[in-house]
Amino acid sequence: MISLCIPTKNAGPDFARYLTAWRQQKTEEEVELVVADSGSRDATVEIARQLGARVLTLSPEEFNHGETRNLLARQARGDLFVFTVQDACPAADTVLAELARPLRSQPELAAVTGEQVPHAHADAVARWEVASHNAIIAAGPPLKRFVGSDPLAGDFLNRLRNVAFDNVCSALRRSVWEKFPFTRLEFAEDLDWAARVLRAGHTLLRNSAARVHHSHNAAPYQRLKRAFVSRRALNRILEMPSPGTHWVEEEVLPEIGAYLGLLEGARRGLARQAEPVRRLRLVTTPGHWVRRALRRARLGSFEPLVIALPHQPVTDALAGSFNAALRHLLNFHGGLPRAEAEKAAMQLGLQVLGDFLADSYTTAAAANQLPDWLEELAGALARGV
C-alpha cells in the first residue's frame, strides 16, 4: 500500500484541486491519504475529509517539519510513504506510479525523489528558483550511493548536490524510515534524512518522470526570512565549517545599511533602463575589485599593497553576491520588463542578506560568541517560516 502523506495549514483555495489530482492518480496499488493539519482556520480540514483523507490534528505550536512527518508515518498503514506538500500538484496522473515503481522493482533502493515544475502563476524569481533547485537535484547520476566516501565533503554546493532530496515529491520505504526517522528540524528535514541514509550506505534514486507543480511567490521580507532559516539549517545539516566572519555590531550594521541603500539606488535607476532589462549591478569599491582580481590570479600575498584602497568588506560581499545572483536570473529569462526586474531585484536583494546573516549566525554560534543583536534578529526571522 502507498500512504500519501501531506502536512497542511490553511492550504487555500487551490487545495481541493491539488488533492483531487492526487486522488486521480493511476496506479494498481491501494492508496491511502493521510493529512496532518496544524491549526487551519480555512476549509482545509473539511476538504481533506471530503476527499477521503484521514486527518490528524495538532496545534500550530506542535508543528515541526521533521516530527510532523514522523507523525504521518507512524499513523500511515502503507509500506511506502509518498511525501508531498499542500501547494504541490502532480504534473501527470502517473506521479505516484513513477515514485513507487522503482522501489517495487529495485529492492536496494531506500527512496525516490522527483522533480518540481513552477506553477503557471509563478513570478520571475520563483521560476528561476525552481530551475536552480532542479539543477542541484539533477547534478550527478540519477542513482546516489556513497561507498568509501563521505557525501558531506567539499564546499557548500558540492555537499548540497550530494545529498539533494526533496519531500515536495518523494517516496520512502517504511522499513528504512523506521531505522532513520526524520530529525526534529525547523527546515530541510529531507536533506538531513538523505545525508544520514547515504552515510549509512543506502541508495537513493532521482526519477525526473515524477514531476509536481510547485513554486513560491514571496515578498522581499518573506524571502529574507526564508533564506535565513534555510541557510542556517543547511549550514548545520551539511556540517559546514565556519562559513563567514565574526562581525561586531559596530562594523556590520552600518555596512548592511549601505548595502540596502545600494539596492534602493538600483531600484530607482531601473526607471532609466530600456526594456527588457538585461543587466543590473550594484557598485562595489575599488578595493573589492583589486582584491578579487588578486584572488583570481592567486596573488593573495599582494593584498596588503591595496590596503589603502576604499573597501567595505560586508557591503562589497553582499553586493557581489547580489550581482552574481541577478546576473544569473536575468540570463535565465533573457531579460525582464522593468516592473518584473524591480520586483526580482528587491526579492533577491533581501534573499542575499538572509544568507549572509545565517552564515554570520553560524560562525558566531560555533565560536560561542553570538551577539545579542544577531540572536534577537534570528528569533524574529525564524518566526512564522
C-alpha positions as CSV (number, residue, x, y, z in Angstrom):
1,M,0.0,0.0,0.0
2,I,1.1,3.6,-0.7
3,S,0.4,6.1,2.0
4,L,0.3,9.7,0.6
5,C,1.3,12.0,3.5
6,I,0.7,15.7,3.5
7,P,1.2,18.3,6.3
8,T,-1.2,21.2,6.0
9,K,-2.2,24.6,7.4
10,N,-4.5,27.0,5.7
11,A,-3.9,25.4,2.3
12,G,-6.0,27.9,0.5
13,P,-8.5,27.8,-2.4
14,D,-6.4,25.6,-4.8
15,F,-6.1,22.8,-2.2
16,A,-9.2,20.9,-3.4
17,R,-7.9,20.9,-7.0
18,Y,-4.5,19.7,-6.0
19,L,-5.8,17.0,-3.7
20,T,-8.3,15.8,-6.4
21,A,-5.3,15.5,-8.8
22,W,-3.6,13.2,-6.3
23,R,-6.8,11.2,-5.8
24,Q,-7.0,10.7,-9.6
25,Q,-3.5,9.1,-9.9
26,K,-3.4,6.0,-12.0
27,T,-1.8,3.1,-10.0
28,E,-2.6,-0.5,-9.4
29,E,-1.8,-0.2,-5.8
30,E,-4.1,0.7,-2.9
31,V,-3.6,4.3,-1.9
32,E,-4.5,6.0,1.4
33,L,-4.4,9.7,2.1
34,V,-3.1,10.9,5.5
35,V,-3.1,14.6,6.4
36,A,-1.6,16.3,9.4
37,D,-3.2,19.7,10.0
38,S,-1.6,22.2,12.3
39,G,-4.5,24.6,13.1
40,S,-6.1,25.5,9.8
41,R,-8.8,28.2,10.0
42,D,-10.0,27.8,6.4
43,A,-11.7,24.8,4.8
44,T,-8.5,22.7,4.6
45,V,-9.6,20.0,7.0
46,E,-13.1,19.8,5.6
47,I,-11.8,19.5,2.0
48,A,-9.3,16.8,3.1
49,R,-12.0,14.7,4.8
50,Q,-14.4,15.1,1.8
51,L,-11.8,13.7,-0.4
52,G,-11.3,10.7,1.8
53,A,-8.3,11.7,3.9
54,R,-7.7,10.6,7.4
55,V,-6.9,13.8,9.2
56,L,-4.6,14.1,12.2
57,T,-4.7,17.4,14.1
58,L,-2.1,19.2,16.1
59,S,-1.6,22.7,17.4
60,P,0.5,25.2,15.5
61,E,3.0,25.1,18.3
62,E,3.4,21.4,17.9
63,F,4.3,21.6,14.2
64,N,7.8,20.8,13.2
65,H,8.9,19.8,9.7
66,G,10.6,16.6,10.9
67,E,8.3,15.5,13.7
68,T,5.1,16.2,11.8
69,R,6.3,13.9,9.0
70,N,7.2,11.3,11.6
71,L,3.6,11.6,13.0
72,L,2.2,11.0,9.5
73,A,4.5,8.0,9.0
74,R,3.5,6.4,12.4
75,Q,-0.2,6.8,11.6
76,A,0.1,5.6,8.0
77,R,-0.6,1.9,7.0
78,G,1.4,1.6,3.8
79,D,4.8,0.1,3.3
80,L,5.7,3.0,1.1
81,F,5.3,6.6,2.1
82,V,4.9,9.3,-0.5
83,F,5.5,12.8,0.9
84,T,4.3,16.0,-0.7
85,V,3.1,19.4,0.4
86,Q,-0.2,21.2,0.3
87,D,0.7,23.5,-2.6
88,A,2.1,20.8,-4.8
89,C,0.0,19.4,-7.7
90,P,1.0,16.3,-9.7
91,A,2.0,17.3,-13.3
92,A,0.6,14.0,-14.6
93,D,-1.6,11.2,-13.5
94,T,1.4,8.8,-13.2
95,V,3.4,10.5,-10.5
96,L,2.6,8.0,-7.7
97,A,3.4,5.1,-10.1
98,E,6.7,6.7,-11.1
99,L,7.6,7.1,-7.4
100,A,6.6,3.6,-6.4
101,R,7.7,1.6,-9.4
102,P,11.5,1.8,-8.8
103,L,11.0,0.8,-5.2
104,R,9.0,-2.2,-6.1
105,S,11.4,-3.4,-8.7
106,Q,14.8,-2.5,-7.1
107,P,15.0,-3.7,-3.5
108,E,18.3,-2.0,-2.9
109,L,16.6,1.4,-3.2
110,A,15.8,3.3,0.1
111,A,13.9,6.2,-1.5
112,V,13.0,8.0,-4.7
113,T,12.8,11.7,-5.3
114,G,11.1,13.6,-8.2
115,E,11.3,17.0,-9.9
116,Q,9.5,20.3,-9.5
117,V,7.8,22.4,-12.2
118,P,6.8,26.0,-11.4
119,H,3.1,26.8,-11.2
120,A,1.6,28.8,-14.1
121,H,1.3,31.8,-11.8
122,A,5.0,31.7,-10.7
123,D,6.8,35.0,-10.8
124,A,10.3,35.6,-12.3
125,V,12.2,34.7,-9.1
126,A,10.1,31.6,-8.4
127,R,10.6,30.3,-11.9
128,W,14.4,30.8,-11.7
129,E,14.4,29.3,-8.2
130,V,12.7,26.1,-9.3
131,A,15.2,25.8,-12.3
132,S,18.1,26.3,-9.9
133,H,16.7,23.8,-7.4
134,N,16.2,21.2,-10.2
135,A,19.8,21.7,-11.4
136,I,21.1,20.9,-7.9
137,I,18.8,17.8,-7.6
138,A,19.9,16.7,-11.1
139,A,23.6,17.0,-10.5
140,G,25.4,13.7,-10.9
141,P,24.0,10.3,-11.8
142,P,20.3,9.5,-11.0
143,L,21.4,6.8,-8.6
144,K,23.2,8.0,-5.5
145,R,25.3,5.8,-3.3
146,F,28.5,6.7,-1.5
147,V,30.8,3.8,-0.7
148,G,34.1,4.6,0.8
149,S,33.5,8.4,0.6
150,D,31.5,10.9,2.6
151,P,28.7,12.8,0.9
152,L,29.4,15.7,3.3
153,A,32.8,16.6,1.8
154,G,33.9,19.6,-0.3
155,D,32.3,23.0,-0.5
156,F,28.8,24.0,0.3
157,L,27.4,23.4,-3.2
158,N,29.1,20.0,-3.6
159,R,27.7,18.8,-0.3
160,L,24.2,20.1,-1.2
161,R,24.3,18.4,-4.6
162,N,25.4,15.1,-3.0
163,V,22.5,14.9,-0.5
164,A,19.8,16.7,-2.5
165,F,16.5,15.1,-1.8
166,D,13.0,16.6,-1.9
167,N,10.0,15.9,0.2
168,V,7.9,18.0,-2.1
169,C,7.8,14.8,-4.2
170,S,9.4,11.7,-2.6
171,A,8.8,8.1,-1.8
172,L,10.4,6.3,1.2
173,R,10.3,2.7,2.3
174,R,8.7,2.3,5.7
175,S,11.5,-0.2,6.7
176,V,14.1,2.5,6.1
177,W,12.2,5.2,7.8
178,E,11.8,3.0,10.9
179,K,15.6,2.9,11.1
180,F,16.0,6.6,10.1
181,P,13.1,8.7,11.3
182,F,13.2,12.3,10.5
183,T,15.0,14.6,12.8
184,R,13.2,17.4,14.7
185,L,14.2,20.3,12.5
186,E,12.9,23.8,11.6
187,F,13.7,23.3,7.9
188,A,15.3,20.8,5.4
189,E,14.3,17.6,7.2
190,D,14.6,15.9,3.8
191,L,18.2,16.8,3.3
192,D,19.1,15.8,6.8
193,W,17.4,12.4,6.2
194,A,19.2,11.9,2.9
195,A,22.6,12.7,4.4
196,R,22.1,10.2,7.2
197,V,20.8,7.5,4.9
198,L,23.5,7.9,2.4
199,R,26.2,7.9,5.1
200,A,24.7,4.5,6.2
201,G,25.3,3.1,2.7
202,H,21.8,3.2,1.3
203,T,20.9,4.1,-2.3
204,L,18.6,7.0,-3.4
205,L,17.2,7.5,-6.9
206,R,16.1,10.6,-8.8
207,N,13.3,9.9,-11.2
208,S,12.6,13.0,-13.3
209,A,9.4,11.4,-14.6
210,A,7.8,12.0,-11.2
211,R,7.0,15.8,-11.5
212,V,4.9,18.1,-9.5
213,H,3.9,21.7,-9.9
214,H,5.3,23.7,-7.0
215,S,6.8,27.2,-6.5
216,H,6.6,30.1,-4.1
217,N,5.9,33.7,-5.0
218,A,7.2,35.7,-2.0
219,A,7.6,39.3,-1.0
220,P,11.1,40.5,-0.3
221,Y,10.8,40.3,3.5
222,Q,9.5,36.7,3.2
223,R,12.5,35.8,1.1
224,L,14.8,37.3,3.8
225,K,13.2,35.2,6.4
226,R,13.1,32.0,4.4
227,A,16.7,32.5,3.2
228,F,17.9,33.0,6.8
229,V,16.1,29.9,8.1
230,S,17.1,27.7,5.2
231,R,20.8,28.7,5.1
232,R,21.2,28.3,8.9
233,A,19.6,24.9,8.7
234,L,21.8,23.8,5.7
235,N,25.0,25.0,7.4
236,R,24.1,22.7,10.3
237,I,23.0,19.7,8.2
238,L,25.9,19.9,5.8
239,E,28.3,20.3,8.7
240,M,29.8,23.3,7.2
241,P,33.0,24.7,8.8
242,S,32.7,28.3,9.8
243,P,31.2,29.9,6.7
244,G,31.7,33.5,7.5
245,T,33.4,36.2,9.6
246,H,32.7,37.0,13.2
247,W,31.4,40.6,12.9
248,V,30.8,43.1,15.6
249,E,27.7,45.2,15.6
250,E,29.5,48.5,15.1
251,E,31.1,47.1,11.9
252,V,28.3,45.1,10.3
253,L,25.2,47.1,10.8
254,P,26.3,50.3,9.1
255,E,27.5,48.3,6.1
256,I,24.2,46.4,5.9
257,G,22.6,49.8,5.8
258,A,24.9,50.8,3.0
259,Y,24.0,47.7,1.1
260,L,20.3,48.4,1.5
261,G,21.0,51.9,0.2
262,L,22.7,50.5,-2.9
263,L,19.6,48.3,-3.5
264,E,17.3,51.3,-3.3
265,G,19.5,53.2,-5.7
266,A,19.4,50.4,-8.2
267,R,15.7,50.2,-7.9
268,R,15.4,53.9,-8.8
269,G,17.9,53.5,-11.6
270,L,15.7,50.9,-13.3
271,A,13.4,53.7,-14.4
272,R,16.1,54.9,-16.8
273,Q,16.8,51.5,-18.3
274,A,15.5,50.3,-21.7
275,E,13.3,47.2,-21.7
276,P,13.8,44.3,-21.4
277,V,16.3,44.8,-18.5
278,R,19.3,42.6,-19.2
279,R,21.8,44.0,-16.8
280,L,21.7,45.4,-13.3
281,R,24.5,45.5,-10.8
282,L,25.4,47.2,-7.6
283,V,28.6,49.3,-7.4
284,T,31.4,47.9,-5.3
285,T,34.6,49.7,-4.0
286,P,37.9,49.7,-5.9
287,G,39.4,47.7,-3.1
288,H,36.9,44.9,-3.7
289,W,37.8,44.7,-7.4
290,V,41.5,44.7,-6.9
291,R,41.3,42.1,-4.2
292,R,39.0,40.0,-6.4
293,A,41.5,40.1,-9.2
294,L,44.4,39.2,-6.9
295,R,42.4,36.2,-5.6
296,R,41.6,35.0,-9.1
297,A,45.2,35.3,-10.1
298,R,46.2,33.6,-6.9
299,L,48.3,36.6,-5.8
300,G,46.9,36.9,-2.4
301,S,50.3,37.9,-1.0
302,F,49.9,41.3,-2.7
303,E,46.7,42.2,-0.9
304,P,48.5,44.3,1.7
305,L,49.6,46.6,-1.1
306,V,46.0,47.7,-1.7
307,I,45.1,48.2,1.9
308,A,44.7,51.9,1.3
309,L,42.1,51.5,-1.4
310,P,38.5,52.1,-0.3
311,H,37.0,48.9,0.9
312,Q,33.7,47.9,2.7
313,P,34.0,44.1,3.3
314,V,30.4,43.5,4.2
315,T,28.8,45.8,1.7
316,D,31.1,44.6,-1.1
317,A,30.4,40.9,-0.2
318,L,26.6,41.4,-0.2
319,A,26.7,43.5,-3.4
320,G,28.9,40.9,-5.1
321,S,26.6,38.0,-4.2
322,F,23.6,40.1,-5.4
323,N,25.3,40.9,-8.7
324,A,26.0,37.2,-9.3
325,A,22.5,36.1,-8.5
326,L,20.7,38.8,-10.5
327,R,23.0,38.2,-13.5
328,H,22.1,34.5,-13.4
329,L,18.4,35.3,-13.1
330,L,18.4,37.9,-16.0
331,N,20.4,35.5,-18.2
332,F,17.9,32.7,-17.4
333,H,15.0,34.8,-18.5
334,G,16.8,36.6,-21.4
335,G,15.9,39.9,-19.7
336,L,12.8,41.1,-17.9
337,P,10.3,44.0,-18.1
338,R,11.3,46.9,-15.8
339,A,8.5,46.1,-13.3
340,E,9.4,42.5,-13.0
341,A,13.1,43.3,-12.8
342,E,12.5,45.7,-10.0
343,K,10.4,43.1,-8.1
344,A,13.1,40.5,-8.7
345,A,15.9,42.8,-7.6
346,M,14.2,43.5,-4.2
347,Q,13.4,39.8,-3.6
348,L,17.0,38.7,-4.4
349,G,18.5,41.6,-2.5
350,L,16.9,40.5,0.7
351,Q,17.5,36.8,0.0
352,V,21.2,37.5,-0.3
353,L,21.1,39.4,3.0
354,G,19.3,36.4,4.6
355,D,22.1,34.1,3.5
356,F,24.7,36.5,4.9
357,L,23.0,36.8,8.3
358,A,22.7,33.0,8.5
359,D,26.4,32.5,7.8
360,S,27.2,35.2,10.4
361,Y,25.0,33.4,12.9
362,T,26.6,30.0,12.2
363,T,30.1,31.4,12.6
364,A,29.3,33.3,15.8
365,A,27.4,30.4,17.4
366,A,30.3,28.0,16.6
367,A,32.6,30.3,18.5
368,N,30.1,30.7,21.4
369,Q,30.2,34.4,20.6
370,L,26.7,35.0,19.4
371,P,25.9,38.7,19.9
372,D,22.6,39.8,21.4
373,W,21.6,41.8,18.3
374,L,22.1,38.7,16.0
375,E,20.3,36.4,18.4
376,E,17.3,38.7,18.6
377,L,17.3,39.2,14.8
378,A,17.4,35.4,14.3
379,G,14.4,34.9,16.6
380,A,12.4,37.5,14.6
381,L,13.4,36.0,11.2
382,A,12.6,32.4,12.3
383,R,9.0,33.2,13.4
384,G,6.3,32.1,11.0
385,V,8.5,30.5,8.3
